Amino acid sequence: METTIVAATDSDFEWMLQGNEIVHRGLRLPPGGIDERSLLEHVRGIAAKLREQRCDGTWMIVSSREVVGLCGYHQPPSAQGDVEIGYNIAASRERRGHATRAVAAILAIAENDPAIRKVLASTPVQNIASQRVLERNGFARIGERSDLEDGELILWRIETNSG
Amino acid sequence: MERWFPIETPRLLLREIQAEDEDDVHEYASDPCVSRFDVWGPNTREKTREVIARWLKVHEEWPRDETNLAVELRHEKKRIGSVRLHVKDRENVSAYIGYVFNRDYWNQGYATEAARALIDSAFKALNLHRIWATCDTRNVASWRVMEKLGMRREAHFIKDVFQKGAWRDSYLYAILADDWLRAAPPSELA
């Protein structure tokens, strides 16, 4: 199965939120949508900030012309070149390797980005599937952290070639 | 036929690309912002090398249909972008142009200055009838340049280009030699 990532524009978010058009830029939505409105709104806000500074950084995860999830940076890379990534797959499209391939695609972009030296991620301790995504992509566990909102988190890191 | 470049403008030198331009080219070709509205990019170092090698190969021929010129800031000797003219249709004496610039040098009129010089030289030296260009409709900075040059928006294509994973709309802008030479008579530019 092929999975690609497509830079998400604001009009893409409008479509994902409203879903008025069935097909938008040749893409469809999965049954049940991608996620809760609140999450889409949240990611849309992040995307707008990234676009201002970076032009890119939020992507739709696409397979067979369907948007099966979202992924991207949480913030622009820090001055030291650290960037944290996140990813999310539609409930109806989980467990097919989409997240693993999407993260690989982000890493390929980060490798060639002189502003990025290290890619970071955090996963809830109970989310084994998410941890496997990072393991498969060569991330190393670097520690743990507990967060009031997210609970116990495992922290991950991988260095890029330019790092 | 005589070579119609290098071309000098008040701030810029448009000259043939060289292998030594690689670092400067890669600086903008690897920037995701620069190629955001293009089918290509962002480039890996290998890709940039490959593209330059292809240009150098094309440039072994003379006369040639495809010309890629490095845009150099005259006072800094920095290569800040490139412009291209491609004679696509000899029968109708038509060519398309394209340009790309390092993000650190945007919004200072360099693209307009370079493209104006390119169009002017091409109309005069190659006896072209028409020059056209296309861009992503969201690429406002790009089509503003075309409007400043007096090019006319002749078409809005709907979802005509599959770009970076999805379909995009394009504008087509064009200008005819008659219009160009009337608006900017040779004496004025000499």
Interface residues (C-beta under 8 A of the other chain):
Chain A: T4 I5 V6 A7 T9 D12 R25 G26 L27 R54 C55 D56 M60 V62 I109 E111 N112 D113 P114
Chain B: S30 P32 C33 R36 P42 N43 T44 R45 R138 K159 F162 K164 G165 A166 W167 R168
